[in-house]
Amino acid sequence: MERPGGRTARVRASVLRAAGDALAERGFVNLDLGDLARRAEVGRTTVYRRWGTVTAVLTDLLLEMAVESVPRADTGSLEGDLRVNARLVVKTLTDQRQGPLFKAVLGAATSDDDAAAALTRFYLTRIREWAPCVTDAEARGEIPPGTDAEEVVRAVSAPLYYRFVTGTGELDDAVADRAVAAAVAAAKAGVFSRANGAR
Amino acid sequence: MERPGGRTARVRASVLRAAGDALAERGFVNLDLGDLARRAEVGRTTVYRRWGTVTAVLTDLLLEMAVESVPRADTGSLEGDLRVNARLVVKTLTDQRQGPLFKAVLGAATSDDDAAAALTRFYLTRIREWAPCVTDAEARGEIPPGTDAEEVVRAVSAPLYYRFVTGTGELDDAVADRAVAAAVAAAKAGVFSRANGAR
């Protein structure tokens, strides 16, 4: 009998860590199940039986990343909460391991439909985790009633990912804070009102 | 002697069209110079001699796309100009050929440094083409003096590319117009002021 957190969980943790390392180092195109088994010091048969494809490993990794990711902030102000999120995104995308890892995952999603679906689920989880910062701000009267909370959260991440993907600008805390200021100004102006067609 | 617009130009046009088709159909990973030569009905030797690598073809394609791309609008208002741009981005990213093509190019940039550099040059060209819409609006007094024009243009594209890359929302004219409204509201609030650290 196997207890929770036992061998199966350890094998998964090892393989997902190896997958993250391999993605960061060599990208999705070069991901190989046999290589992951070696890196994770896990039997090839186990890896092939449990995941079967590199896309399945990637999907599982994104699921784990969503579960492990930082919960929403609660600083008492919309700008404060969103700054925590924006700075976290910048920290992640500029991190020596996480930056290349995200680049690999975004790259995989451009060519593999299952990877794209897993990536979308990851971002929807993140967006929904942080949306209550916006609904709380609406309840406090900081922004107009009927603001689309998810759209505000997306608006904060968008300029950061745009820079990350197109390489058309630096990524630092000043950029993060400006992304927040822009999203908050637009939210206060009613741009993200659901009546305005936001969804 | 070869005249401009002669055989060399025709060969380049054929190969770049074939590259665009192949990228849209099968992505960057499956791009192959021999296949491009066949598709373009051009000799393999010519293609290998002129470009040498698939990345060189991609770089040339992005250069051509920048040259051929739509010039800035001049509607008389910032919101009007930026709407033309945002709707153009949506039209491109949702186009049956251009959408997969852009996905392939963005994917290539995640794994190939030369492709990434070419992609950055493409977007910088586009951003700089449209920036005068913002400086004109500043001259008309629509937005505060000292607004970072390129940052405003980026702010319009960012939510559209974020949706395109993460798959976390539709892309249509309503989304395009909302991206513009958000950028204009933030610009009017002084968020993109250079004094505010924009660059």
Interface residues (C-beta under 8 A of the other chain):
Chain A: G27 F28 V29 K103 A104 L106 G107 A109 T110 S111 A116 A117 L119 T120 Y123 L124 I127 E151 R154 A155 S157 A158 P159 Y161 Y162 R163 V165 T166 G167 T168 G169 E170 A174 R178 A181 A182 A183 A185 A186 K188 A189 V191 F192 N196 G197 A198 R199
Chain B: G27 F28 V29 K103 A104 L106 G107 A109 T110 S111 A116 A117 L119 T120 Y123 L124 I127 E151 R154 A155 S157 A158 P159 Y161 Y162 R163 V165 T166 G167 T168 G169 E170 A174 D177 R178 A181 A182 A183 A185 A186 K188 A189 V191 F192 N196 G197 A198 R199
